[in-house]
Structure formats: structure tokens, C-alpha cells
Amino acid sequence: MIYELSQRFYFEAAHSLEREIDAEGSRRIHGHTYHAQVFVRGLPDPRTNMIVDLGRLNQMIVSVRDQLDHRFLDEVSGLGVPTLENLCVFIYNKLRPAIPQLIRVAIERPASGDRCDYIAATEVAA
């Protein structure tokens, strides 16, 4: 039996963007509340009956969250342009080496209704 677990976390951050629409407003430094969710999938370990130790997953999430929370995203090393897409990939790349069961990362900005999901290539091919 395959299981899927997810864990949510939140962070506040500022950024600026170069966009065609609302160019002036986007170039100005502005902030958002981001809601992130990471998804893991797999078979339970026969010894622990867990697909992943949620304590370990939470520990890894806190480490990534600390790199983003109350930061100016334009200056976060390895993020690139601070788009929802790049935030998903950044979080995925930070977690995946320690959490091989990671299959998806979602980022939302609820105030604006925006959401992006990054789905691991192995899941797309499956």
C-alpha cells in the first residue's frame, strides 16, 4: 500500500520582480505571506511503519524555512529570480537529498490567489 503525506509551513518574505504588467509596482520591494506544502510518497518502512519520519521532515523544513522567512528573496543564494516557480524548485532541491520520498512542492500566496506546484520528473513520467 502506497501512502502520501504532506507537511505545511509558512513564511513571510519580500522581493521585487521585472514584469510587463504592473511593472512599477512589481519593481518596488513588496512582501507576501507564502504558504508552502511538501508532499512525500512511498511504502512504509516495515520496521517503523512510516514512509518518512515526520520529525526529520519537519527538521529539514525548518532549515529551509529559515533561509526564506523574513528575507529579501532577491538576495537568497541559489534562488534566482524570486518567482513562485523558483521558490518551488529551491525548496525541492534543498529537501530532496535528505528526503528521497519527496514528490511535490506547492507554494501559495493566498492573498492574491496564486499557486504553483513543482512535481518531480519521476512522478510526471509515472
C-alpha positions in Angstrom: 0.0 0.0 0.0 1.4 3.4 -1.0 0.9 6.4 1.2 1.3 10.1 0.7 2.0 12.6 3.5 2.3 16.3 3.4 3.5 19.0 5.7 2.8 22.7 5.5 4.8 25.7 6.5 4.6 29.4 6.2 7.0 32.3 5.7 6.9 36.0 5.2 9.3 37.5 2.6 9.9 40.5 0.4 11.0 40.6 -3.2 10.9 42.7 -6.4 10.3 41.5 -10.0 10.6 42.7 -13.5 7.2 42.2 -15.2 5.3 43.7 -18.1 2.0 44.1 -16.2 2.2 46.3 -13.1 5.9 46.9 -13.9 6.3 49.8 -11.5 4.5 48.0 -8.6 6.4 44.8 -9.1 9.8 46.5 -9.3 9.2 48.1 -5.9 10.2 46.0 -3.0 7.0 44.4 -1.7 6.2 41.4 0.6 3.9 38.4 0.7 2.8 35.7 3.1 3.7 32.4 1.5 2.1 29.0 2.3 4.3 26.1 1.3 3.4 22.4 1.3 5.7 19.5 0.7 4.5 16.0 -0.3 6.2 12.7 0.3 5.1 9.3 -1.1 6.1 5.8 -0.6 5.8 2.4 1.1 6.0 2.3 4.9 9.3 1.0 6.3 8.5 -2.4 7.7 10.3 -1.6 11.0 8.7 1.8 11.7 5.5 1.7 9.6 6.4 5.2 8.4 7.2 6.4 4.9 9.2 9.2 6.4 10.0 10.3 10.0 7.9 13.4 10.3 10.2 14.7 12.9 13.1 14.5 10.4 11.0 16.1 7.7 10.0 18.9 10.0 13.6 19.5 10.9 14.6 19.8 7.3 11.6 22.1 6.6 12.7 24.4 9.4 16.2 24.6 7.9 14.8 25.7 4.5 12.2 28.0 6.1 14.9 29.8 8.0 16.6 30.6 4.7 13.4 32.3 3.4 11.5 33.7 6.3 11.7 37.4 6.8 14.3 37.7 4.0 14.6 39.7 0.8 14.3 36.9 -1.7 16.3 38.7 -4.4 19.3 38.1 -2.1 18.8 34.4 -1.3 21.7 32.4 -2.7 20.6 29.8 -5.2 17.0 31.0 -5.6 17.4 33.1 -8.8 14.5 35.4 -9.8 12.1 35.1 -6.8 9.1 33.7 -8.7 6.7 31.1 -7.3 8.2 28.6 -9.8 11.8 29.2 -8.5 10.6 29.0 -4.9 9.2 25.6 -5.5 12.4 24.3 -7.2 14.5 25.9 -4.5 12.6 24.1 -1.7 12.6 20.8 -3.6 16.3 21.0 -4.3 17.1 21.7 -0.6 14.9 18.9 0.7 15.3 16.1 -1.9 18.9 15.0 -0.9 17.7 14.2 2.6 14.1 13.2 1.8 14.2 11.0 -1.3 10.4 10.3 -0.9 9.7 14.0 -1.8 7.5 14.1 -4.9 6.0 17.6 -4.9 6.3 21.1 -3.5 3.5 23.7 -3.6 3.7 27.4 -2.9 0.7 29.7 -2.5 0.2 33.4 -1.9 -3.4 33.2 -0.6 -4.0 37.0 -0.6 -3.6 37.1 -4.3 -4.9 33.6 -5.1 -1.6 32.5 -6.8 -0.3 28.9 -6.5 2.5 26.9 -8.1 3.2 23.2 -7.8 6.5 21.6 -8.7 6.1 17.9 -9.4 9.2 15.7 -9.5 10.0 14.5 -13.0 9.8 10.8 -11.9 6.1 11.5 -10.9 5.3 13.1 -14.3 6.8 10.1 -16.1 4.9 7.6 -13.9 
